[in-house]
Amino acid sequence: MLSSLIYPKTLEYSSDGDHLPIEFFMLTIPLCKRIDLKLGYFSSNAIRTLAFGFAQFIYNGGTLRIITNHFLSYKDKVLLSDMEFNSEFNEDKWKFATENDLEGLAEILKNGDQHFFDCLRYLLKTHRLEIIPVKLKPNRLAHFKQGILDDGTNQVYFNGSCNFTYKGLIDNGESLSISRSWGETSEKLKILENISSIDKICKKEDTGFEYLVPDQIIEIINETGKDKQIDELIDDELNICERLSKHPKLKHAFEDYSIKFKSKVKEEKKKLKFPFPEGSRDYQKQAYNNWVNNGFKGIFAMATGTGKTITALNCVLNQYNQTGYYQTIILVPTNDLQRQWINEVEKFNVKDPIVVGINADWKNKLSRLTTNFQFGRKKSFVVISTYVSFARYTLQNFLKYFPKESILIADEAHNIASPKVLEVLPSTLFDKRIGLSATPKRIYDGEGTEAMNDFFNDTPPYAYSFTMEEAIAKGILCQYEYYPHLVELTTDELDEYMELQTTTYINSKVCTFNPQIDAYCN
């Protein structure tokens, strides 16, 4: 939290003093949930210098608003460091910037640091970035160098002469001062005043400004930034941190910072997480809430393609966020589906799932796991098994030691009511159960359907239903049309087809397989 940091007693940072402006940003940006920046101009070198904290800021769910001038006037060249425009002042480039308004800012943005653009693109993609290009009326520039950093509870306001360039933040004799929301009365008033001022500009209610369209800036960000996942941004940030630590003035601070950062990254990479930056969909959140309200039991009757797997794993993730560990058994009909689930759980950052019948050492892994349970140790795990293996003594002998609060996920849930599986259900201790199926009802087996419903403590329309019609209407699935192609079978082909149908039905009822099929399904 921002209030836990140690700030200079003078509340000032100076590039020729003991507390450098870059140190302020180095420590505060990674802690923030929201950042508001008012920049007189958008310096590519400032981006390069400040970029390292933004991946952590993004990881924390941060949102960013940037208020900046739409172009640079000719007089503004004196404010630029020698490093701008490739260390040489280019008159043609400068005139281009001043004559083309938003194109001018876009041209400067093109020279920015890659990592920061990658972060900006990520924020844009997740709808967490707002850019407000403005100019003061009439045709005057505002040389803002201000901002508010917010960790969700406390705020720090900064303001100063410090130009947001590499030299301004580290080398030149420039400074910035800060105010804290938990500080003196004057500090609190200053923060409230500036929060109000920034909100007024963002809402386009401040009549002292002309508001411009940010489309060209957004286009440059999308063109320049690479489409990366948060883990990639964190790794890039670690590399930037290493580079900054080589600067003589920053070496001591960054060495300590790097150690803590690496330790934090190592811990974060162990955590379960949702695989997509935008998070779970509203209907997946609703499914979780319905499941909880039904006593942590229920069937998700969801059309094919609507994300049953992710919806179920989102339930596991929500439970993990509450308890700090995950304990899940997943049942599927075939080995192919086992492999598909391996890919899905790994997207949620599950490490080393135990896959019964596919992992050569699955029995040894389960043996070690049950030993931990017998000693009362809490361990995270995901076990993926076929229904056939689940019904057998070997796996049942391990599962009897598993925690009752483990989550049982039954994919193609109608298989849970096959006779062999039904035999072991009474001994199934797991209190939390999720059934997944696009078609939960067992054909020609009313008793089996009822047994399935009883096991999941659910009845139609089930804990959560999402039909194909609803999914198409909400844009989750695309509209499609059927084009049937009728094929006529010969007498021999029809006889063979009926034999296969009969064999398949018998196998599904008694759950006994011939050696060839058994090898496939176990």
Secondary structure, DSSP 8 states (H G I E B T S, - for coil): -GGGS---TT-EEETTSSS-HHHHHHHHGGG-SEEEEEESS--HHHHHHHGGGHHHHHHTT-EEEEEEESS--GGGGGGS-TTTTTTS--HHHHHHHHHSTHHHHHHHHTTS-HHHHHHHHHHHHTT-EEEEEEEETTTB----EEEEEE-SS-EEEEEES--SSHIIIIISS-EEEEEETTS-HHHHHHHHHHHHHHHHHHTT--TTEEE---HHHHHHHHHHS----HHHHHHHHHHHHHHHTTSTTTHHHHHHHHHHHHHHHHHHTTS---SSTT-S-HHHHHHHHHHHHTTSEEEEEE-TTS-HHHHHHHHHHHHHHHHS--EEEEEESSHHHHHHHHHHHHHTT--S-EETTTSTTHHHHHHHHHHHHHTT----EEEEEEHHHHTSHHHHHHHTTS-TT-EEEEESGGGGGSHHHHHHGGG---SEEEEEESS-S-TT-HHHHHHHHHHTT--TT-SEEE-HHHHHHTTSS-------------HHHHHHHHHHHHHHHHHHHH----HHHHHHH-
